[in-house]
Amino acid sequence: MQQFDLAHVDAAAALLRHGGVLAYPTEAVFGLGCDPHDHDAFERLFALKVRPATQGVLLIAANFAQVEPYIDRDKVPAEVMAQVHATWPGPNTWVFPRSDRVPAWVAGGHPGIALRVTAHEPAAALCRAFGAPLVSTSANPHGEPPARDVPTLARYFGDRLEATLDAPLGGLDRPTVIRDALTGAIIRA
């Protein structure tokens, strides 16, 4: 497994642009990421997780401009967008009606798309270097606790995982809350 640090975040982003799958730190746990438009990389990511493809994943970004094309803005009232903007960047994931830009495999069996503009600098730096949002799903085989350190990543995935961005987690005790943007309903507490 190749390891990058924050001084080499551009090299980590290049690996993603060339179809790689990377583990990287988020607000609470390590996430597995890839280019959401690269179906082969996405399938390798799901093979690592041993997760049903119907579950879908969220996308993480450094700023709103990166996620805006994935939202069907015609279906989202201005006051809802104002509420979301008040929580971003930050540890808040919102599910929106998805635009045609969202690959079907990213959404899985869901009609919406889960998006987060992160304030966690290592993840944001990776998204900035990549130039777009990334797939973000917890770094663990389905049914196991999410990895919170590089040794756990190595134990879970070994050489099957191409690379890791070794940087600190964001300090949250649990993954971010996921809410429906239109209703405010909590999907994951």
N, C-alpha and C positions, 0 to 999 in steps of 0.2 A: 504494500500500500504506500503510495507516494504521499508525503506530508508537505503541506505548504504552511507558512505562517503569514501574518498580515503584511510583512514586507514583500511577500511574493503573491499578493492577491491577484495581480494581473495574470500571472502564470496559472493560477487556479481558474480564473475566468476563461483563459484560453483553452484549458482542458475541457471546460463545459461547452465552449463553442465548437469544439471538435468531437462532440458526442460523448463526453465523459460523464460519469456519475460521481458526485462528491458529497462527503459528509461535512457539515459546517455547523458552527454554533448558532443557536437562536436564543431567545429570551430565557428559556428554561431547560431545553434539551438540545442534543445534536439533531439536526435534520438531514435528510437525504435530499439532494437536489440534482436537477438536470435542466436542460433547455426544454420548456414545455412543448415546443414545436418539433422536437426530435423524437419521433415515435420509437425508434430503436433504443435510444437511451432510456426513455420512459419504461419500456418493457424490461430492460435490465434492472432498473430501479425496483419495479414491482416484483421481479424475480428475487431480488435481495430480501425484500420484505416478506415474501411468500404471502402476498395479500391479494384478495380478489379485486380485479380491475374495476368492478362496478362501484367500488367505494369512492373513487375520485380522490383528489388532493387539492390543497390550496396553493396559491401562488403568493410569494413574498417579494416585496419590492423596496427600493430605496426612497421612492417618492411617488406622488399621485400620478404624475405623467406616465410612469411605467405601467400602472394598472388600468388607467382610464380606458384604453381601447378594448378591454375585456368586459366592460360594463355596458349593458343595454341602457344607455342614459335616458331613452324615451320612456322607460318604465320606472324610473327612479325620480320621485318628486324632489324639488330643490331643497325643501326642509330636511329630507332624509340625507341628502348629500352634505348639508351643513352640519348635521349631527355627526356624520362619519368623519368629516374633515376636522371636527373638534377633538377627535380621539386619535388622529394620525398626525405625525408618526407616533406609534405607540404599540403596546402589546394587545391590540384589539383586532380580531379577525371578523370580517363582515361577509355575509353571503348575499350576492347581488344577482338579479336577472343577468344572464350572460349574453354577450354579443356573439356574433358569428365568428369572431376571431378566436374564441376558446376552442381548442381541439377537443373533440368528443372524448378522447381517452383521458384528458385531464379532469373533466367533469364526472366521468364514470356514469352512473345511472341517475345523476342529479340534474334538475333543470337549471340550477344556479351555479355560480362560481364563488368560491371562498377566496378572499383577498386580504392581505395585510401589508400596510406600509410600516415597516419596522423602524424603531428608534434604536435598536441594538446595533451598535456601530460595526462589529465584524460582519454581520449579515448584510447590513446596508452597504458596506464597502464592497462586498462581493457582488451585489446587485448592480452597483454603480460601475464596477469594472466589467461586468458582463454586458451592461448596457440595456438590460431588460429584466422583467421579473423572472424568478426561478421557481420550479417546483419545490415545495416544502412539505415534507411528511416526516414524521418522527423516525429517527435512525434506530430501528429495531426490527427483528423478525416479528411477524404478526403474532400477538399474544405475549410477547416479552416486554419488560419495562423499557422505555426509551433510554438510549445511551446518554450518559451525562459526562463521559470522559473518553479519551482516545483509547485507553486499554480495553474498555468495554466494546468500542467499535471494532477493535482488532479481534476480540473474542467472538463477537457476533458474526463478522463478515470475512475476516482474514484477507486473503489475497483477492477475493471476489469483489471487494470494494476498491475502486481505482485510486481514490485519493481522499485526503482529509485536509480541511482548513483548521489547523490547530490554533485556537484562540479561545478566550474565556466565554463562558455562558453569560447570560444577562442577569442572573440572580433571581429569577422567578422560581417558585417552588413547583409549579405545574405549567403545562402548555397553556397558551392563551385561550381566553374565552372566545367562542365562536357564536355570533349572533346573526339572525336574519335581519338584513338592513331594512326591509320594508315593514316588518312587524315588530322588530326589537326582541323577538323570542330568542331565548338562549338555546342553542343547539348543543354546545359543549360547555359545561361549567368549568 
